[in-house]
């Protein structure tokens, strides 16, 4: 009902990769959660590398050290902006390898 009410067409999940673009334990958790959620909601799923997104949002909006939630919201907006600008199109829910951006692929372990 919420998917229809919000007219959601895709699910975009941020993956906290490390500086060398490798899956972290938290990224693996996010990947599994995103896959379960996409299947449950029956939405196509895309992953976006969220490495340094909070830092970038803090720099862009002067929110360094913010604890009100504004920094997290700004970082989430940057992830969506990145996804819209760079793509890719949402992959089908059953896709074996999630795409994170142009030319980047996260290898599921």
VODOKOL-933869 format. One record per residue (C-alpha): residue number from 0; residue in three letters; chain; x negated, y, z negated. Coordinates in steps of 0.5 Angstrom, whole numbers. Layout:
<recs>
num residu chaine x y z
NUM ALA A X Y Z
...
</recs>
This chain:
<recs>
num residu chaine x y z
0 UNK A 0 0 0
1 UNK A -6 5 -2
2 UNK A -9 3 5
3 UNK A -3 5 9
4 UNK A -1 11 4
5 UNK A -8 14 5
6 UNK A -8 12 13
7 UNK A -15 8 12
8 UNK A -18 5 18
9 UNK A -25 3 15
10 UNK A -29 2 9
11 UNK A -36 5 9
12 UNK A -40 3 3
13 UNK A -47 6 1
14 UNK A -53 1 0
15 UNK A -58 3 -5
16 UNK A -64 1 -1
17 UNK A -71 2 -4
18 UNK A -76 7 -1
19 UNK A -78 1 4
20 UNK A -71 0 6
21 UNK A -71 -7 3
22 UNK A -65 -9 -1
23 UNK A -65 -8 -8
24 UNK A -61 -12 -13
25 UNK A -56 -7 -14
26 UNK A -55 -6 -6
27 UNK A -54 -14 -6
28 UNK A -49 -13 -11
29 UNK A -46 -7 -7
30 UNK A -46 -11 -1
31 UNK A -42 -17 -4
32 UNK A -37 -12 -7
33 UNK A -36 -9 0
34 UNK A -35 -15 3
35 UNK A -30 -18 -2
36 UNK A -26 -11 -2
37 UNK A -26 -11 6
38 UNK A -23 -18 6
39 UNK A -18 -16 1
40 UNK A -16 -10 4
41 UNK A -17 -12 11
42 UNK A -21 -7 14
43 UNK A -27 -6 18
44 UNK A -33 -5 14
45 UNK A -40 -1 15
46 UNK A -46 0 11
47 UNK A -50 6 10
48 UNK A -56 7 7
49 UNK A -56 11 1
50 UNK A -63 12 -1
51 UNK A -64 19 -4
52 UNK A -57 21 -2
53 UNK A -56 24 -9
54 UNK A -63 28 -9
55 UNK A -60 31 -2
56 UNK A -54 33 -4
57 UNK A -57 36 -10
58 UNK A -61 40 -6
59 UNK A -56 42 -1
60 UNK A -51 44 -6
61 UNK A -55 46 -12
62 UNK A -53 41 -16
63 UNK A -59 38 -19
64 UNK A -58 35 -26
65 UNK A -50 35 -25
66 UNK A -46 31 -30
67 UNK A -39 33 -28
68 UNK A -38 28 -22
69 UNK A -39 34 -17
70 UNK A -46 31 -15
71 UNK A -43 24 -14
72 UNK A -38 27 -10
73 UNK A -43 31 -6
74 UNK A -47 25 -5
75 UNK A -41 21 -2
76 UNK A -39 26 3
77 UNK A -46 26 5
78 UNK A -46 18 6
79 UNK A -39 19 10
80 UNK A -42 25 14
81 UNK A -48 20 16
82 UNK A -44 15 18
83 UNK A -40 19 22
84 UNK A -46 23 26
85 UNK A -50 16 27
86 UNK A -45 11 27
87 UNK A -44 5 28
88 UNK A -37 4 29
89 UNK A -34 -1 24
90 UNK A -36 -8 24
91 UNK A -31 -13 24
92 UNK A -30 -16 17
93 UNK A -33 -23 19
94 UNK A -39 -20 21
95 UNK A -45 -23 19
96 UNK A -50 -18 19
97 UNK A -48 -11 17
98 UNK A -50 -5 20
99 UNK A -53 1 16
100 UNK A -55 6 22
101 UNK A -58 7 29
102 UNK A -63 1 30
103 UNK A -63 -1 22
104 UNK A -60 -7 20
105 UNK A -60 -10 13
106 UNK A -61 -17 13
107 UNK A -57 -21 8
108 UNK A -61 -26 4
</recs>
